[in-house]
Amino acid sequence: MSHPDDSPLVGIRLDQISTHVATLQDAERFVVRYGNAVRGYLTAILRNPDEAEEVVQEILLNLLNRGGVGAVWPGPSGSGRFRDYLKVIARNAAVTHLRKSGRHTAAELTPDAHADASGEAAADRAMTSEWQSCLLGKVWRELEQRERKSPGNLCHTCLRVYTEFPDADSPTQARIASERSRHLLSPEAFRKQVSRARRVMAECILLEVARGVVPPAADAVEAELHELGLWGHVRDYLPDDWRDKFFAA
């Protein structure tokens, strides 16, 4: 079953993304999709997976009670990154949880002293790593959905084979993809499917990142791609005029 923000995004202009996110009827799915990133961040802070899960559920419930994501983000400023927003509310929720559990004194929970630098850095790394994984997982699912809907489109299968067997030659990769898809593929056809898949994946990554950046300006989206370690996934596969194509007013 498909959902509004799991529908194919290619073709939607990035200058429409902020409105698209804010008006989703089930925008909580955007939070749920990146729940593992929030869990990773909270687990690094609380050092207890069960407590982290408890706090994640409290965050989701609080968002629902406040009217959903569209009601609270991007907030009065009308700008910002959704990842930063979730990190702030996760940090605040963790501090509240620690205070209620009596594990720290009030002094230890002040904004300047509630965590040492190494602990904060570890939490940030955990969230960034999980966020990247969640985003790539979403993009892989979209490629799979496209393949199911379009006869002859074997992008998902071919790119999976290409990434799973990077040291194999094209004939071997084509044979594996043919077995998986039950479509006979020549090495040349396999390479064309992979090339197409990488371009589509790059565009999907770009658009998914843009969902979480308001306003979705080219510089801000590119900076987020770098921070998430995703620039290498898109750099060589976007058109040369990608800034004008997607961001021009």
Backbone bond lengths (Angstrom), bond angles and torsions (degrees), N, CA, C in turn:
res aa  C-N    CA-C-N  psi(-1)  N-CA   C-N-CA  omega(-1)  CA-C   N-CA-C  phi
1 M - - - 1.463 - - 1.520 109.64 -
2 S 1.323 116.79 129.38 1.461 119.75 -179.16 1.505 110.42 -93.41
3 H 1.329 115.76 158.75 1.454 122.43 -179.06 1.516 108.60 -128.56
4 P 1.323 118.21 159.47 1.460 120.87 -175.12 1.501 115.16 -50.05
5 D 1.329 119.39 -46.13 1.457 117.14 -175.79 1.508 112.46 -93.76
6 D 1.359 116.64 13.14 1.447 120.84 170.11 1.523 110.53 -106.07
7 S 1.332 117.70 2.54 1.454 121.41 179.67 1.523 109.28 -73.11
8 P 1.358 117.25 155.54 1.462 119.62 179.49 1.515 111.42 -55.85
9 L 1.332 116.40 138.85 1.457 120.59 -173.97 1.521 113.33 -107.43
10 V 1.330 117.80 -17.45 1.450 119.27 -175.58 1.521 109.17 -59.49
11 G 1.317 116.02 129.38 1.457 120.57 -177.82 1.505 112.55 108.93
12 I 1.338 117.41 -19.69 1.458 120.66 176.32 1.525 108.16 -82.42
13 R 1.304 117.09 125.49 1.461 120.43 -179.67 1.517 110.70 -67.79
14 L 1.301 115.58 142.73 1.454 119.50 -177.66 1.518 111.98 -65.71
15 D 1.338 117.58 -24.79 1.458 117.51 179.41 1.527 112.33 -74.86
16 Q 1.353 115.69 -0.61 1.459 120.36 175.66 1.523 111.77 -104.32
17 I 1.327 117.11 -7.56 1.456 120.70 -171.98 1.517 112.78 -62.51
18 S 1.338 118.47 -44.01 1.460 119.92 -175.97 1.513 110.94 -60.56
19 T 1.332 117.31 -41.23 1.457 120.33 177.40 1.520 110.13 -66.34
20 H 1.319 116.23 -40.11 1.463 120.90 -179.64 1.525 110.86 -58.73
21 V 1.320 116.76 -46.73 1.465 120.51 -179.40 1.526 110.98 -65.13
22 A 1.317 116.48 -45.41 1.458 120.31 -173.47 1.519 112.87 -66.46
23 T 1.329 117.86 -24.37 1.460 119.57 -175.08 1.514 113.50 -104.34
24 L 1.321 118.30 4.50 1.456 119.30 178.10 1.527 110.81 -61.94
25 Q 1.333 116.25 132.31 1.466 119.37 179.59 1.520 110.83 -67.73
26 D 1.325 118.05 -32.10 1.464 120.34 179.89 1.530 109.81 -119.63
27 A 1.316 116.25 52.77 1.468 121.04 -176.77 1.519 112.36 -61.65
28 E 1.338 117.94 -17.49 1.457 119.68 178.44 1.528 111.23 -59.46
29 R 1.334 116.48 -22.34 1.460 118.89 178.45 1.525 110.91 -62.21
30 F 1.323 116.26 -28.81 1.463 120.09 177.27 1.525 109.67 -65.59
31 V 1.337 116.61 -36.47 1.467 120.99 176.84 1.521 109.83 -71.83
32 V 1.328 115.84 -46.99 1.458 119.90 -177.78 1.526 110.80 -60.07
33 R 1.334 116.36 -38.27 1.463 120.31 -179.37 1.518 111.02 -58.63
34 Y 1.330 117.32 -36.48 1.459 120.96 -177.90 1.528 111.42 -102.33
35 G 1.320 115.87 21.06 1.464 120.23 179.64 1.509 112.78 -59.90
36 N 1.336 117.22 -36.50 1.464 119.41 -179.50 1.521 111.48 -65.38
37 A 1.328 116.50 -31.68 1.466 119.49 177.64 1.520 110.08 -66.68
38 V 1.337 116.33 -41.69 1.464 120.50 177.74 1.527 109.85 -66.74
39 R 1.337 117.06 -39.88 1.463 120.66 177.74 1.524 111.14 -61.12
40 G 1.337 115.81 -43.47 1.462 119.16 179.51 1.512 111.67 -61.48
41 Y 1.323 116.14 -41.93 1.460 121.40 179.44 1.530 110.27 -63.64
42 L 1.336 116.39 -47.58 1.463 120.82 -177.99 1.527 112.00 -67.69
43 T 1.334 116.59 -36.97 1.462 119.50 179.46 1.523 110.70 -64.32
44 A 1.336 116.65 -37.16 1.466 120.14 178.07 1.517 111.25 -66.36
45 I 1.333 116.99 -31.55 1.461 120.77 179.69 1.523 111.01 -81.30
46 L 1.343 116.41 -50.35 1.469 121.47 -174.29 1.520 112.70 -83.31
47 R 1.324 115.78 -22.46 1.471 121.66 -180.00 1.523 111.38 58.65
48 N 1.310 114.88 34.64 1.463 120.76 178.33 1.529 107.89 -154.21
49 P 1.333 118.61 106.98 1.470 121.52 -176.74 1.529 113.42 -57.69
50 D 1.338 117.11 -37.42 1.465 119.92 -179.29 1.527 110.65 -65.87
51 E 1.324 116.71 -42.15 1.460 119.88 178.62 1.535 110.29 -67.80
52 A 1.327 116.17 -37.27 1.468 119.78 178.24 1.517 110.12 -61.58
53 E 1.319 116.83 -42.78 1.468 120.17 179.04 1.520 111.09 -64.23
54 E 1.306 116.57 -39.01 1.464 120.82 177.85 1.531 110.89 -61.19
55 V 1.320 116.38 -42.95 1.460 120.20 -179.28 1.530 110.71 -69.42
56 V 1.339 118.09 -37.18 1.467 121.00 176.64 1.531 110.16 -58.24
57 Q 1.319 115.88 -44.32 1.467 119.42 179.88 1.525 110.86 -64.67
58 E 1.320 116.86 -36.84 1.466 120.25 177.69 1.530 110.62 -64.98
59 I 1.328 116.70 -39.23 1.464 120.91 178.87 1.526 110.49 -63.08
60 L 1.319 116.75 -46.90 1.465 120.53 -179.58 1.522 111.08 -62.41
61 L 1.324 116.33 -42.97 1.457 119.99 179.82 1.520 110.68 -63.66
62 N 1.317 116.67 -41.22 1.457 120.87 179.22 1.528 111.24 -63.18
63 L 1.334 117.04 -41.39 1.458 120.67 177.86 1.524 111.21 -62.63
64 L 1.314 115.98 -41.56 1.465 119.69 178.86 1.523 110.85 -64.50
65 N 1.315 116.42 -42.25 1.465 120.57 179.91 1.525 112.33 -65.42
66 R 1.331 116.42 -26.12 1.462 120.35 -178.96 1.529 112.58 -90.64
67 G 1.318 116.29 3.23 1.457 119.50 175.75 1.508 114.97 104.38
68 G 1.324 117.57 8.48 1.451 120.26 177.26 1.515 113.22 94.03
69 V 1.330 114.74 173.44 1.455 121.19 -175.85 1.522 111.92 -60.26
70 G 1.330 116.25 -43.59 1.453 119.66 -177.60 1.512 113.91 -60.74
71 A 1.342 116.45 -21.09 1.467 120.21 -178.51 1.525 112.70 -84.38
72 V 1.330 117.57 -16.96 1.465 119.41 -173.66 1.525 114.04 -123.68
73 W 1.303 118.05 -13.21 1.458 121.19 -178.75 1.514 109.71 -133.32
74 P 1.347 118.65 134.95 1.466 128.27 11.70 1.521 115.17 -84.52
75 G 1.307 119.68 4.46 1.456 120.81 175.74 1.509 112.83 88.26
76 P 1.344 116.73 -173.79 1.471 122.26 -175.26 1.527 113.45 -57.89
77 S 1.336 117.60 -32.19 1.460 119.64 -177.76 1.518 112.09 -70.98
78 G 1.329 116.62 -23.32 1.452 120.52 -179.36 1.508 114.04 71.69
79 S 1.330 117.46 16.34 1.456 120.41 -179.89 1.523 109.52 -149.91
80 G 1.332 115.25 165.21 1.457 120.01 177.54 1.511 111.60 133.88
81 R 1.346 114.72 176.84 1.457 121.23 178.50 1.520 108.67 -107.16
82 F 1.311 115.91 135.58 1.454 120.32 -179.97 1.527 110.53 -63.52
83 R 1.312 116.60 -34.01 1.469 120.42 178.70 1.517 110.95 -61.34
84 D 1.331 116.91 -42.38 1.461 120.30 177.93 1.519 111.34 -65.37
85 Y 1.335 115.61 -40.21 1.457 120.05 179.33 1.534 110.54 -60.43
86 L 1.330 116.27 -47.47 1.466 119.16 179.86 1.527 111.56 -64.58
87 K 1.332 116.80 -35.27 1.465 119.19 179.69 1.526 111.06 -65.19
88 V 1.326 116.80 -40.54 1.462 120.50 179.80 1.519 110.79 -64.08
89 I 1.346 116.25 -47.75 1.466 117.08 -178.04 1.528 110.86 -69.64
90 A 1.348 117.53 -30.16 1.462 119.92 176.53 1.524 110.42 -67.71
91 R 1.344 116.87 -42.57 1.462 120.77 178.04 1.521 110.87 -61.98
92 N 1.331 116.67 -45.64 1.461 120.27 -179.60 1.523 110.93 -63.93
93 A 1.326 116.17 -40.39 1.463 120.03 179.67 1.522 110.68 -66.08
94 A 1.343 117.23 -37.07 1.460 120.43 178.56 1.525 111.08 -66.66
95 V 1.331 116.37 -41.83 1.468 120.49 178.16 1.524 110.18 -61.89
96 T 1.329 116.13 -43.80 1.466 120.38 178.52 1.522 110.67 -61.85
97 H 1.312 116.46 -41.90 1.471 121.00 179.98 1.531 110.36 -63.37
98 L 1.324 117.21 -44.54 1.463 120.57 179.95 1.527 111.12 -64.59
99 R 1.327 115.92 -39.28 1.464 119.87 179.30 1.538 110.52 -63.70
100 K 1.329 116.22 -44.93 1.466 120.39 -179.28 1.525 111.65 -65.58
101 S 1.331 115.93 -33.83 1.461 119.29 -178.35 1.521 112.51 -81.32
102 G 1.355 115.90 -9.55 1.455 120.13 178.67 1.500 114.48 71.48
103 R 1.338 116.47 20.68 1.470 119.68 -177.66 1.523 112.65 -80.35
104 H 1.345 117.36 -16.40 1.458 120.23 -179.94 1.522 109.14 -137.68
105 T 1.311 115.15 154.76 1.453 119.54 176.02 1.512 109.84 -79.76
106 A 1.318 117.27 165.14 1.459 121.34 179.81 1.517 110.99 -59.53
107 A 1.342 117.18 -38.87 1.457 120.24 -179.23 1.524 111.74 -63.20
108 E 1.331 115.85 -37.60 1.454 119.82 -179.00 1.525 112.27 -70.39
109 L 1.320 117.09 -17.52 1.455 121.03 -176.87 1.516 113.20 -98.65
110 T 1.324 117.90 7.23 1.459 119.13 177.51 1.516 108.87 -68.19
111 P 1.351 118.51 153.26 1.463 121.09 -174.97 1.508 114.61 -53.60
112 D 1.362 117.61 -30.77 1.461 119.68 -176.61 1.519 113.40 -90.83
113 A 1.328 116.67 -5.59 1.463 117.20 -173.24 1.510 113.91 -135.38
114 H 1.332 118.64 6.97 1.463 118.49 -173.61 1.524 112.50 -77.21
115 A 1.314 119.33 -8.74 1.463 120.74 176.10 1.519 108.77 -157.89
116 D 1.320 116.72 146.56 1.447 118.19 176.61 1.527 109.54 -79.53
117 A 1.313 115.10 167.05 1.463 119.59 -174.24 1.521 112.00 -61.39
118 S 1.326 117.36 -39.98 1.461 119.95 -177.90 1.518 111.22 -67.13
119 G 1.337 116.68 -38.68 1.457 120.06 177.96 1.512 111.77 -66.02
120 E 1.315 116.66 -40.86 1.458 121.07 178.78 1.527 110.08 -64.89
121 A 1.312 116.43 -42.14 1.461 120.51 179.97 1.526 110.64 -64.02
122 A 1.331 116.25 -39.89 1.463 119.92 178.79 1.520 110.98 -64.22
123 A 1.331 116.60 -40.43 1.457 120.64 178.50 1.521 110.65 -64.78
124 D 1.326 116.76 -42.24 1.469 120.60 178.29 1.522 111.13 -62.24
125 R 1.330 116.30 -42.93 1.472 119.68 179.87 1.518 110.64 -64.05
126 A 1.327 116.31 -40.31 1.456 119.89 179.84 1.522 111.28 -63.13
127 M 1.322 115.92 -43.13 1.462 119.38 -179.28 1.523 111.14 -67.42
128 T 1.325 117.35 -42.98 1.459 120.89 -179.67 1.522 111.22 -62.91
129 S 1.334 116.14 -44.16 1.460 120.35 179.93 1.523 111.38 -63.33
130 E 1.328 116.73 -46.13 1.462 120.07 -179.83 1.522 111.43 -67.92
131 W 1.334 116.72 -35.56 1.469 120.02 178.87 1.525 109.38 -62.40
132 Q 1.330 116.38 -43.94 1.460 120.24 177.64 1.527 110.55 -59.67
133 S 1.324 116.67 -45.10 1.466 120.64 -179.26 1.527 111.44 -62.85
134 C 1.331 116.10 -42.73 1.461 120.11 179.97 1.527 110.78 -63.81
135 L 1.329 116.30 -42.38 1.456 120.44 -178.41 1.527 110.71 -66.46
136 L 1.328 116.90 -45.24 1.459 119.45 178.90 1.524 111.22 -64.90
137 G 1.327 116.66 -35.77 1.457 119.82 176.84 1.514 111.46 -61.16
138 K 1.332 116.34 -40.88 1.452 121.18 178.46 1.521 110.63 -63.81
139 V 1.328 117.00 -42.20 1.465 121.31 -178.81 1.524 110.87 -67.43
140 W 1.328 117.17 -41.25 1.464 119.80 176.21 1.527 110.94 -60.40
141 R 1.325 117.37 -39.82 1.467 120.14 178.57 1.523 110.81 -64.50
142 E 1.330 115.66 -36.60 1.458 118.54 178.95 1.523 110.90 -66.91
143 L 1.322 117.73 -41.14 1.458 120.29 176.36 1.525 111.07 -61.12
144 E 1.330 115.98 -40.64 1.464 119.94 178.77 1.525 110.91 -64.35
145 Q 1.327 116.47 -40.88 1.454 121.19 178.89 1.528 110.67 -63.87
146 R 1.304 117.77 -41.08 1.460 121.82 178.12 1.518 110.64 -61.88
147 E 1.332 116.10 -41.49 1.459 119.92 -179.41 1.527 111.09 -64.40
148 R 1.328 117.07 -40.84 1.465 120.20 179.32 1.523 111.62 -63.33
149 K 1.327 116.21 -34.33 1.464 120.48 -174.72 1.524 113.94 -85.48
150 S 1.337 117.73 -19.00 1.463 120.45 -172.40 1.525 111.00 -122.92
151 P 1.331 117.17 105.40 1.475 120.36 176.70 1.532 110.40 -58.01
152 G 1.295 115.83 134.61 1.450 120.06 -179.28 1.512 113.86 91.16
153 N 1.319 117.13 -14.31 1.459 121.14 176.21 1.522 108.17 -88.13
154 L 1.306 115.94 108.64 1.467 121.34 -179.29 1.524 110.67 -116.90
155 C 1.329 115.58 27.63 1.461 120.05 -176.16 1.518 112.73 -59.01
156 H 1.336 116.53 -45.51 1.462 119.71 -177.70 1.518 110.62 -63.07
157 T 1.328 117.04 -49.67 1.458 120.68 -178.73 1.520 111.35 -60.81
158 C 1.327 117.03 -46.19 1.464 120.34 -176.38 1.525 111.96 -68.05
159 L 1.321 117.00 -40.55 1.455 118.67 179.82 1.520 110.94 -69.24
160 R 1.329 117.60 -35.45 1.462 120.51 174.82 1.524 110.66 -60.32
161 V 1.319 116.11 -47.10 1.464 119.74 179.63 1.522 110.13 -62.69
162 Y 1.323 116.17 -42.59 1.467 120.80 -179.28 1.525 111.42 -60.41
163 T 1.334 117.25 -40.11 1.467 120.75 -178.55 1.527 112.21 -80.42
164 E 1.326 116.89 -28.82 1.463 119.73 -179.74 1.528 112.61 -80.31
165 F 1.339 116.01 -27.13 1.470 120.24 -178.53 1.533 109.45 -127.50
166 P 1.334 117.33 63.44 1.470 120.94 -174.21 1.524 114.00 -66.27
167 D 1.316 117.49 -22.76 1.461 120.22 -177.27 1.527 113.31 -93.95
168 A 1.329 116.35 -5.65 1.467 119.85 179.48 1.526 110.26 -78.19
169 D 1.334 116.85 152.63 1.457 119.61 177.03 1.531 109.79 -80.04
170 S 1.331 115.53 167.86 1.464 120.42 -175.43 1.526 113.24 -58.56
171 P 1.345 119.96 -43.06 1.471 119.04 178.40 1.529 112.62 -58.61
172 T 1.338 116.05 -40.48 1.467 119.07 179.56 1.516 110.78 -68.09
173 Q 1.323 117.19 -44.48 1.466 120.60 177.59 1.522 111.09 -60.87
174 A 1.342 116.85 -42.00 1.463 121.22 179.91 1.528 110.23 -63.34
175 R 1.319 117.25 -39.22 1.463 120.34 179.29 1.523 111.02 -64.33
176 I 1.334 117.33 -43.87 1.465 120.94 179.75 1.524 110.17 -64.01
177 A 1.338 116.59 -43.96 1.467 120.35 179.17 1.523 110.98 -63.88
178 S 1.327 116.85 -36.86 1.469 120.49 178.11 1.522 110.75 -64.12
179 E 1.330 116.30 -41.25 1.464 120.40 179.54 1.526 110.90 -65.40
180 R 1.325 116.79 -41.07 1.458 120.29 -178.02 1.534 112.08 -70.72
181 S 1.323 115.70 -39.50 1.467 119.90 -174.64 1.516 113.25 -91.06
182 R 1.359 115.66 -16.19 1.465 121.44 -174.94 1.524 111.39 61.55
183 H 1.328 114.11 31.87 1.459 122.76 173.01 1.525 107.51 -128.50
184 L 1.330 116.20 129.94 1.449 119.43 -178.94 1.521 109.89 -72.33
185 L 1.322 116.16 124.35 1.458 122.24 -178.64 1.523 110.03 -122.87
186 S 1.311 115.91 129.88 1.458 120.03 171.90 1.526 107.87 -79.69
187 P 1.330 118.18 162.01 1.465 119.66 176.09 1.524 112.26 -55.79
188 E 1.331 117.61 -39.28 1.461 120.22 179.50 1.519 111.21 -65.46
189 A 1.343 116.79 -43.11 1.472 120.22 179.08 1.518 110.56 -64.51
190 F 1.334 116.08 -38.11 1.463 120.18 177.95 1.517 110.25 -61.35
191 R 1.332 117.20 -46.78 1.459 120.74 -178.58 1.528 111.70 -62.55
192 K 1.334 116.76 -37.44 1.462 120.35 177.73 1.516 111.05 -65.32
193 Q 1.340 117.07 -39.99 1.462 120.84 178.35 1.531 110.28 -64.55
194 V 1.323 116.89 -40.44 1.467 120.51 179.24 1.522 110.38 -65.50
195 S 1.328 116.58 -44.24 1.463 120.34 179.78 1.523 110.77 -60.10
196 R 1.316 116.37 -44.09 1.464 120.76 178.30 1.527 110.48 -64.22
197 A 1.325 116.05 -42.87 1.465 120.51 -178.56 1.519 111.58 -61.45
198 R 1.320 117.12 -40.15 1.462 119.76 -178.11 1.522 110.94 -68.58
199 R 1.327 116.85 -34.53 1.466 119.30 176.60 1.528 110.74 -68.14
200 V 1.338 115.89 -43.13 1.466 119.53 179.35 1.521 110.57 -65.21
201 M 1.330 116.84 -42.58 1.459 120.51 179.44 1.516 110.86 -61.84
202 A 1.325 117.32 -42.46 1.462 120.61 179.36 1.524 110.68 -59.66
203 E 1.327 116.55 -43.43 1.455 119.78 -179.39 1.526 111.12 -67.73
204 C 1.323 116.55 -39.48 1.468 120.32 178.50 1.527 111.46 -64.68
205 I 1.334 116.80 -40.64 1.467 120.27 177.09 1.518 109.67 -62.21
206 L 1.321 116.31 -46.53 1.459 120.80 179.66 1.521 111.22 -56.00
207 L 1.315 116.60 -46.36 1.456 121.10 -177.00 1.526 112.19 -71.02
208 E 1.322 116.56 -36.58 1.465 119.24 178.81 1.525 110.66 -67.46
209 V 1.321 117.31 -40.76 1.458 120.09 175.99 1.519 109.98 -62.76
210 A 1.327 116.52 -39.63 1.465 120.31 -179.35 1.517 112.17 -63.63
211 R 1.319 118.31 -26.41 1.468 121.02 176.13 1.520 111.29 -57.26
212 G 1.318 116.40 -33.20 1.459 120.19 -174.23 1.504 114.79 -100.71
213 V 1.331 117.38 14.67 1.462 121.29 179.38 1.524 108.27 -128.36
214 V 1.331 116.25 120.65 1.464 120.81 -179.55 1.525 109.02 -127.75
215 P 1.354 118.51 125.58 1.471 125.23 -7.81 1.514 110.53 -73.01
216 P 1.329 118.90 151.49 1.463 121.88 -175.81 1.522 112.57 -81.57
217 A 1.327 116.15 65.25 1.460 120.99 178.36 1.528 109.97 -77.53
218 A 1.316 116.19 153.90 1.461 120.87 -175.06 1.527 112.33 -57.01
219 D 1.333 117.92 -46.70 1.463 120.90 -177.95 1.524 111.63 -62.59
220 A 1.328 116.42 -41.94 1.467 120.41 -178.44 1.523 110.92 -67.35
221 V 1.322 116.93 -41.34 1.463 120.41 179.35 1.526 110.40 -67.52
222 E 1.328 117.02 -41.47 1.466 119.40 178.30 1.527 110.76 -63.55
223 A 1.329 117.34 -40.24 1.464 120.72 178.43 1.522 110.55 -61.77
224 E 1.327 116.77 -40.74 1.466 120.16 179.05 1.519 110.85 -66.82
225 L 1.316 117.29 -38.04 1.462 120.48 176.19 1.524 110.81 -60.20
226 H 1.325 116.72 -41.63 1.469 120.36 177.89 1.527 110.54 -64.31
227 E 1.324 117.36 -47.11 1.468 121.23 -177.24 1.521 111.83 -62.46
228 L 1.324 116.44 -34.02 1.461 120.66 -179.13 1.527 112.38 -86.19
229 G 1.322 117.19 0.59 1.454 120.24 -179.65 1.513 113.02 70.10
230 L 1.329 117.04 28.58 1.460 121.18 -175.90 1.525 113.38 -110.04
231 W 1.323 117.37 -5.32 1.458 119.74 -177.43 1.522 111.07 -59.61
232 G 1.319 116.90 -37.80 1.455 120.35 179.12 1.514 113.42 -64.05
233 H 1.341 117.04 -23.57 1.464 121.16 178.43 1.525 112.27 -76.51
234 V 1.315 116.61 -20.74 1.465 118.85 -174.03 1.530 113.67 -118.00
235 R 1.312 118.19 -24.31 1.465 123.14 -168.79 1.527 112.95 -51.26
236 D 1.329 117.23 -46.48 1.462 120.71 -173.88 1.515 113.85 -93.00
237 Y 1.344 117.02 3.08 1.461 118.74 -172.95 1.525 113.86 -122.12
238 L 1.330 116.81 0.19 1.457 120.59 173.96 1.529 108.85 -91.89
239 P 1.329 116.97 153.10 1.467 118.40 176.35 1.520 110.25 -63.98
240 D 1.323 116.43 154.79 1.462 120.60 -178.18 1.527 112.08 -58.84
241 D 1.329 115.49 -30.66 1.465 119.85 -177.88 1.522 112.62 -98.11
242 W 1.348 116.61 31.06 1.459 119.25 -173.24 1.525 112.70 -60.43
243 R 1.310 117.20 -33.34 1.472 119.38 179.41 1.528 110.45 -63.25
244 D 1.324 116.23 -46.91 1.473 119.22 179.49 1.518 110.93 -71.30
245 K 1.311 116.62 -37.46 1.465 120.10 -177.26 1.516 112.45 -63.09
246 F 1.327 116.36 -41.18 1.451 120.10 -174.57 1.518 115.26 -104.49
247 F 1.315 117.34 -22.47 1.454 119.23 -171.91 1.519 115.42 -116.03
248 A 1.312 117.36 -9.96 1.455 119.66 -178.07 1.512 110.59 -60.31
249 A 1.344 116.71 138.71 1.472 120.92 -179.43 1.515 110.39 -66.89
